[in-house]
Amino acid sequence: MPLDILVGAQWGDEGKGRITDLLAAQADVVARYSGGDNAGHSVTVDGRLFKLHLIPSGILQTHASCVLGHGMVLNPVTLVEEIDSLASAGVEVSPRRLAVSLAAHVITPAHRALDGAEERARTGPALGTTGRGIGPTYADKASRLGLRAEAMNDPDEFAILVRAHAERAARLLETFYGLPAPDPDDSARSYRELALRLRPFLADTTGLLADALAAGKTILAEGAQGILLDLDHGTYPYVTSSSATAGGALSGLGVGPRHVRRVIGVAKSFQTRVGAGPFPTELSGHTADALRGSGSQPWDEFGTTTGRPRRVGWLDGVLLRYASRLNGLTDLAVTKLDILGQLPALRLCTAYQRQGIRHPDLPGLPSMLEDFAPEYEESASWPQDVSGVREYDALPREARSYLERIEALLGVPIRWISVGPERPQVVVREAVG
Ligand code: IMP
């Protein structure tokens, strides 16, 4: 009856999809608990690349079923597109394999328009949102003005609600922001059709998960974004609008804490971020270019959802310790070790400095990060290509030292190390720790 929770331990894009795909091989149900189509998970199976925004990457494990939980915000257009594109790639996406929470909130075209309008109207620097309407949809949810997926059970009634919502948003867009608004009739018409498509997938997902746990099944909760983008615990205001922590998994799925077996953090072997906000270990120049890649490969550091080049930097051990503390990490997965090894030498941030004082832990809120300078430990890199390595002991000594230094900083064992984008390119160390 266990629940394993997988969280992003950085600013998102840690390679969670890849590790979910791996762990889903042993899970019966894979469930997403927060965010919406702002997320983008890339998984390569037998040379075929799947880019998923809403449906958990567990869908690619044919024995597993998937849940989109209460804590999510759903764009029905994206969801239907994703169902269709998986189906055309031969992946079964039937109501038997995918359940959508009745309580998830629905993103409308007006929410997306408001996202852009609010970004442009900000007094401070833009947040660099993904433009998917995430913030306005969660704002409507908190204001008790939102549209829940349950309304799709009656497509005609849903169309009326969508029109009313679009008309209210149109007044705001036109009058307050002076911008054109999506046509309420168009939105109502297209969302009625989408409701007809999605209605069979709607379910009481908390009941479904409770039954699965009672039957001794294993649930894997798949996080989206990362802890540093969490609405409460991230680098506010440069965050997303949902709860990306392990705690968010419990409320976003409606499962009690006693079921939790493991909390698995996924961290890239270096640091990346898209959008604005503080980033103490950020790099520019040749090293940044080498880590980012040219964009010619799907695993290069360009956003899966927006295509924006990601900001890159050295791994930040202080923030990783913060992520570990907040989530109660029991295990860590480290991704893209093969990419890090391309550099001539490595740096790892092990503490911050401010006014001559050393801070091994974050002394305050992550929103204060701009005040701190990173302190680095330098180490040698490894000249060997590690993409073919499958055993921990076969990794170069320098790579093992780097990983073991991270383990020592966190006090958490590293159990999975990805060394390439393909399914088998991973070193598994279940026995460590
Ligand atoms: P929003 O979630 O679209 O409102 O964007 C808020 C911030 O979170 C922006 O800096 C986005 O770039 C970032 N963000 C949202 N989702 C992801 C993700 O899946 N990966 C990385 N960054 C994300």
Boltz pocket constraint, residues with backbone or C-beta under 6 A from the ligand:
constraints:
  - pocket:
      binder: B
      contacts: [[A, 11], [A, 12], [A, 13], [A, 38], [A, 39], [A, 40], [A, 127], [A, 128], [A, 129], [A, 130], [A, 131], [A, 132], [A, 133], [A, 134], [A, 135], [A, 224], [A, 225], [A, 229], [A, 238], [A, 239], [A, 240], [A, 241], [A, 274], [A, 275], [A, 276]]
      max_distance: 6.0
